[in-house]
């Protein structure tokens, strides 16, 4: 990996070339994973590689943020949670057609492909959430800790959300092979995971990260409601989809907690961080939309073949 990075010619990423975007997003994902989860000192990123990481990362995130600032009102006041909920409902990703497809038309293999594409982020989300607690005020720590407790099955390892998702994959006959899944993901899916990494590892991104997490918690329940019905429609045998049932319900509470106990108090004290909140919020929505669009397109292409 390091040799290929050293030979890279860093380009702007603004042209959205499919192959180039996938190459860079996969490279970023590999480097982020090494930074966050690598246990072997011999594979740690050296200074030269870290420098290349920053160049790729900067080209990607600056382009994405410029687009958000151009198309969205990122300076509007966040006076209450209703303002944020209204912004979500206006976005194209809200009630995305992918989930209507899963609900009404998808077959068994389509659903399995969707679950596999979700698996990396779903199985690493606990770790990303843990990173959000570092350096925040006590009130925010309390809310994040409550979220972590839910992720941890409220003390029951059999109810860990990672355990529940692995059980779903097992019932579907799916094997988790992170490297293989990453290799087969679209650049849009990779960019979505990379956004979590980028926001979580840098303290200066904290309010952007809060915006991303709030958007995630708010976006999931209506989509998961349709996904649960899709699972019930497609599979006659018993499939343990507790993971999605739990999130359909609990993410509503989590979304409200992020807004009322973390984001609004912080913005009341530091209104200059409002733009950061909206950037994180809209970058997550944009990323999710591109990812869902790419999945839906692949399903529709398969149907037409």
C-alpha positions in Angstrom: 0.0 0.0 0.0 2.7 2.5 1.0 4.6 2.1 -2.3 1.5 2.8 -4.3 0.7 5.9 -2.3 4.2 7.3 -2.8 3.7 7.0 -6.6 0.3 8.7 -6.6 -0.3 11.9 -8.5 -2.7 13.7 -6.3 -5.6 15.2 -8.3 -8.6 17.3 -7.5 -11.4 14.6 -7.3 -13.8 17.3 -8.6 -14.3 15.6 -11.9 -16.1 12.6 -10.2 -14.4 10.1 -12.4 -15.8 6.7 -11.4 -12.7 4.6 -11.4 -10.5 7.4 -9.9 -13.1 8.1 -7.1 -13.2 4.4 -6.2 -9.5 4.2 -6.1 -9.0 7.1 -3.8 -11.9 6.3 -1.5 -10.7 2.7 -1.2 -7.2 4.0 -0.4 -8.6 6.4 2.2 -10.6 3.6 3.8 -7.6 1.4 4.0 -5.5 4.1 5.6 -8.3 5.2 8.1 -8.8 1.5 9.1 -5.1 1.2 9.8 -5.1 4.3 11.9 -8.2 3.3 13.9 -8.0 -0.5 14.1 -4.5 -1.5 13.1 -2.8 -3.5 15.9 0.5 -4.4 14.1 3.2 -1.8 14.6 4.9 -2.9 11.4 2.0 -1.8 9.3 1.5 1.5 10.9 1.4 4.5 8.6 4.8 6.3 8.3 5.1 10.0 8.0 5.3 9.9 4.2 2.1 7.9 4.0 0.4 10.2 6.5 1.3 13.2 4.3 -0.3 11.5 1.3 -3.4 10.8 3.4 -3.7 14.4 4.2 -3.4 15.5 0.5 -6.1 13.0 -0.7 -8.3 13.7 2.3 -8.1 17.5 1.8 -8.9 17.3 -1.9 -11.9 15.2 -1.2 -13.4 17.0 1.8 -12.8 20.5 0.5 -14.6 19.7 -2.7 -17.5 18.1 -0.8 -17.8 21.1 1.7 -17.7 23.6 -1.2 -20.7 21.9 -2.8 -22.6 21.9 0.5 -22.0 25.6 1.1 -23.1 26.3 -2.4 -26.4 24.4 -2.3 -27.5 24.5 1.3 -28.2 27.2 3.9 -25.4 26.3 6.2 -25.6 29.5 8.2 -29.3 29.3 9.3 -29.9 29.4 13.0 -30.6 26.1 14.8 -33.2 27.5 17.2 -34.9 24.1 17.9 -35.1 20.5 16.7 -38.0 21.3 14.4 -35.6 23.3 12.2 -33.4 20.3 11.7 -36.3 17.9 11.2 -37.7 20.2 8.5 -34.3 20.4 6.7 -34.2 16.6 6.7 -37.6 16.2 5.2 -36.7 18.7 2.4 -33.7 16.6 1.3 -34.0 14.2 -1.5 -32.6 11.3 0.6 -35.6 11.4 2.9 -37.8 8.4 2.2 -35.4 7.3 -0.5 -36.8 5.2 -3.4 -34.3 2.4 -2.6 -36.4 1.4 0.4 -39.6 1.4 -1.7 -37.8 -1.0 -4.1 -36.7 -3.2 -1.2 -40.3 -3.1 0.2 -42.1 -4.0 -3.0 -39.8 -5.4 -5.6 -36.5 -6.8 -4.2 -35.7 -10.4 -4.2 -33.7 -12.5 -1.8 -30.4 -11.8 -3.4 -31.1 -8.0 -3.6 -31.7 -7.9 0.1 -28.6 -9.9 0.9 -26.6 -7.5 -1.3 -28.0 -4.6 0.7 -27.2 -6.1 4.0 -23.7 -6.9 3.0 -23.2 -3.3 1.7 -24.4 -2.0 5.2 -22.3 -4.4 7.2 -19.0 -2.6 7.5 -20.4 0.6 8.9 -23.0 -1.2 11.0 -20.3 -3.4 12.6 -17.9 -0.5 13.2 -20.5 2.1 14.3 -20.0 1.3 18.0 -16.3 2.3 17.7 -17.2 5.5 15.8 -19.7 6.4 18.4 -17.2 5.9 21.2 -14.9 8.4 19.5 -17.5 11.1 19.7 -17.4 11.2 23.5 -13.8 12.5 23.8 -13.4 16.1 25.0 -17.1 17.0 25.1 -19.0 18.7 28.0 -20.5 16.5 30.7 -24.1 16.9 29.5 -23.0 15.7 26.1 -21.0 12.9 27.6 -24.0 11.7 29.5 -26.1 11.5 26.3 -23.4 9.8 24.3 -22.8 7.3 27.2 -26.5 6.5 27.1 -26.3 5.8 23.4 -23.3 3.6 23.9 -25.1 1.7 26.6 -27.9 1.0 24.1 -25.3 -0.1 21.5 -23.9 -2.4 24.2 -27.3 -4.1 24.7 -27.7 -2.4 28.0 -25.1 -4.7 29.5 -26.2 -7.9 27.7 -23.6 -9.0 25.2 -26.2 -11.1 23.4 -28.1 -7.9 22.7 -25.0 -5.9 21.6 -26.0 -4.3 18.3 -22.9 -5.8 16.7 -24.1 -9.2 17.9 -27.6 -8.7 16.6 -26.3 -7.7 13.2 -24.0 -10.7 13.0 -26.9 -12.9 13.9 -28.9 -11.4 11.0 -26.1 -12.0 8.6 -25.8 -15.6 9.9 -29.5 -16.2 9.4 -29.1 -14.9 5.8 -26.1 -17.2 5.2 -23.8 -14.2 4.8 -20.1 -14.2 5.7 -18.4 -11.1 6.9 -15.2 -10.5 5.0 -14.4 -6.8 5.4 -11.7 -6.7 2.7 -13.8 -8.4 0.1 -16.8 -6.3 0.9 -14.7 -3.1 0.7 -13.3 -4.2 -2.7 -16.8 -4.7 -4.1 -18.3 -1.5 -2.7 -19.0 1.5 -4.9 -17.1 4.7 -4.3 -20.2 6.3 -2.9 -20.5 3.6 -0.2 -16.8 3.9 0.7 -17.0 7.7 0.9 -19.9 7.3 3.4 -17.7 5.2 5.7 -14.8 7.5 5.2 -16.9 10.5 6.3 -17.3 8.8 9.7 -13.6 8.3 9.9 -12.6 11.8 8.9 -15.0 13.5 11.3 -14.3 11.2 14.2 -10.5 11.3 14.4 -10.0 15.0 14.4 -11.2 17.0 17.4 -11.7 20.2 15.3 -14.5 18.3 13.5 -16.5 17.6 16.6 -19.6 19.8 15.7 -19.5 18.5 12.2 -19.5 15.0 13.6 -22.5 15.8 15.8 -24.3 17.0 12.7 -23.4 13.7 10.9 -24.6 11.6 13.8 -27.8 13.5 14.2 -28.6 13.1 10.5 -27.8 9.4 10.7 -30.1 8.8 13.7 -32.9 10.9 12.1 -32.7 9.2 8.7 -32.7 5.6 9.7 -36.2 5.0 11.4 -38.4 5.6 8.3 -36.1 3.7 6.1 -35.8 0.8 8.5 -39.6 0.6 8.9 -39.8 -0.3 5.2 -36.7 -2.6 5.4 -38.3 -4.6 8.2 -41.4 -5.1 6.1 -39.2 -6.1 3.1 -37.4 -8.8 5.2 -40.8 -10.2 6.4 -42.1 -10.2 2.8 -39.1 -12.0 1.3 -38.3 -14.6 3.9 -40.9 -17.2 5.0 -38.5 -18.8 7.5 -37.7 -17.0 10.7 -35.0 -14.3 10.2 -33.8 -12.5 13.4 -34.0 -8.9 12.3 -33.9 -7.5 15.9 -31.1 -5.3 14.9 -33.3 -3.2 12.6 -36.4 -3.5 14.8 -34.3 -2.0 17.7 -33.0 0.8 15.5 -36.4 1.7 14.1 -37.5 2.5 17.6 -34.5 3.6 19.5 -33.0 5.9 16.9 -36.0 8.2 17.3 -35.0 8.7 20.9 -31.3 8.9 20.1 -32.0 11.6 17.4 -33.9 13.7 19.9 -31.2 13.2 22.5 -28.5 14.4 20.1 -30.4 17.5 19.3 -31.7 18.5 22.7 -28.8 17.4 24.9 -25.7 17.7 22.7 -26.2 20.0 19.7 -28.5 22.7 20.9 -26.7 23.4 24.2 -23.4 23.5 22.3 -24.7 25.9 19.7 -26.3 28.1 22.3 -22.8 28.5 23.9 -20.9 28.7 20.6 -23.2 30.0 17.8 -20.2 30.3 15.5 -20.2 26.5 15.2 -23.6 26.6 13.4 -22.0 26.2 10.0 -20.0 23.2 11.2 -23.2 21.5 12.4 -25.0 22.0 9.1 -21.9 20.9 7.1 -21.8 17.6 9.0 -25.5 17.2 8.7 -25.7 17.9 4.9 -22.5 16.0 4.1 -24.1 12.9 5.7 -27.4 13.4 3.8 -25.5 13.9 0.5 -23.3 10.9 1.1 -26.3 8.7 2.0 -28.2 9.8 -1.1 -25.3 9.0 -3.5 -24.8 5.7 -1.8 -28.6 4.8 -2.0 -28.7 6.0 -5.6 -25.8 3.7 -6.6 -27.4 0.7 -4.9 -30.8 1.3 -6.5 -29.2 1.8 -9.9 -27.4 -1.6 -9.6 -30.6 -3.3 -8.6 -32.6 -1.7 -11.5 -29.8 -2.6 -14.0 -29.9 -6.2 -12.8 -33.7 -6.3 -13.3 -33.4 -4.9 -16.8 -30.8 -7.4 -17.8 
